[in-house]
Amino acid sequence: MLVGLFKTIFFLITFYYLFKIIGRLLLPYLMKKGVERMQKQQQGAASNYQQQAQQQEGKVTVQKNSQKKSNHVVDDNEGEYVDFEEVK
């Protein structure tokens, strides 16, 4: 029983230092990649904003979504009824 306790403590200490060493080597690389990815996203968003801002001021453009074509006609007596109670 005492031998099992020492083995468990030994493995815990070994894994702790192993993860600590790997973390020091691997974490900066992962952080660098994450920062680079966020910078690319910000640059893409900034370029999209600049393209939209280059449109003439005061010019109105209407973009229609051609995928949503509906031939459904709504009658006058169709609709959504919402029951409510008056709160005093």
C-alpha positions as CSV (number, residue, x, y, z in Angstrom):
1,M,0.0,0.0,0.0
2,L,2.8,2.4,0.8
3,V,4.6,1.5,-2.5
4,G,1.4,2.4,-4.4
5,L,1.2,5.8,-2.7
6,F,4.9,6.6,-3.5
7,K,4.3,5.5,-7.2
8,T,1.2,7.8,-7.4
9,I,3.1,10.8,-5.9
10,F,6.1,10.1,-8.2
11,F,3.8,10.0,-11.3
12,L,2.0,13.2,-10.2
13,I,5.2,15.1,-9.7
14,T,6.6,13.8,-13.0
15,F,3.5,14.7,-15.0
16,Y,3.4,18.1,-13.3
17,Y,7.0,19.0,-14.4
18,L,6.5,17.4,-17.8
19,F,3.4,19.6,-18.5
20,K,5.2,22.6,-17.1
21,I,8.1,22.1,-19.5
22,I,5.9,21.4,-22.5
23,G,3.7,24.4,-21.6
24,R,6.7,26.7,-21.6
25,L,7.8,25.5,-25.1
26,L,4.4,25.1,-26.7
27,L,2.3,27.9,-25.2
28,P,4.2,30.8,-26.8
29,Y,3.9,29.2,-30.2
30,L,0.1,28.7,-29.8
31,M,-0.3,32.3,-28.6
32,K,1.7,33.6,-31.6
33,K,-0.5,31.7,-34.0
34,G,-3.7,33.0,-32.2
35,V,-2.5,36.6,-32.4
36,E,-1.7,36.3,-36.1
37,R,-5.1,34.8,-36.8
38,M,-6.8,37.7,-34.9
39,Q,-4.7,40.2,-36.8
40,K,-5.8,38.7,-40.1
41,Q,-9.4,38.9,-39.1
42,Q,-9.1,42.5,-38.1
43,Q,-7.3,43.4,-41.3
44,G,-10.1,41.7,-43.3
45,A,-12.8,43.5,-41.4
46,A,-11.0,46.9,-41.8
47,S,-10.6,46.4,-45.6
48,N,-14.3,45.5,-45.9
49,Y,-15.2,48.6,-44.0
50,Q,-13.0,50.8,-46.2
51,Q,-14.6,49.3,-49.3
52,Q,-18.1,50.1,-48.0
53,A,-17.0,53.7,-47.0
54,Q,-15.7,54.4,-50.5
55,Q,-19.3,54.4,-51.9
56,Q,-20.5,57.9,-52.7
57,E,-22.1,59.6,-49.7
58,G,-25.8,60.1,-50.1
59,K,-26.1,57.4,-52.8
60,V,-28.7,54.8,-51.9
61,T,-28.3,51.2,-53.1
62,V,-30.9,48.5,-52.7
63,Q,-29.8,44.9,-52.8
64,K,-32.5,42.4,-53.3
65,N,-32.2,38.8,-52.1
66,S,-33.4,36.8,-55.1
67,Q,-33.6,33.5,-53.1
68,K,-36.6,34.6,-51.1
69,K,-39.3,34.8,-53.7
70,S,-42.8,34.2,-52.3
71,N,-46.0,34.1,-54.2
72,H,-48.1,33.7,-51.0
73,V,-50.9,36.3,-50.8
74,V,-52.1,37.2,-47.3
75,D,-55.8,37.7,-46.9
76,D,-57.1,40.6,-44.8
77,N,-58.5,38.3,-42.1
78,E,-55.3,36.4,-41.8
79,G,-52.8,37.5,-39.2
80,E,-51.4,36.9,-35.8
81,Y,-53.6,37.5,-32.8
82,V,-51.9,38.4,-29.5
83,D,-53.9,38.2,-26.4
84,F,-52.8,40.6,-23.7
85,E,-53.9,41.7,-20.3
86,E,-54.0,45.3,-19.2
87,V,-51.7,45.9,-16.2
88,K,-52.7,48.8,-13.9
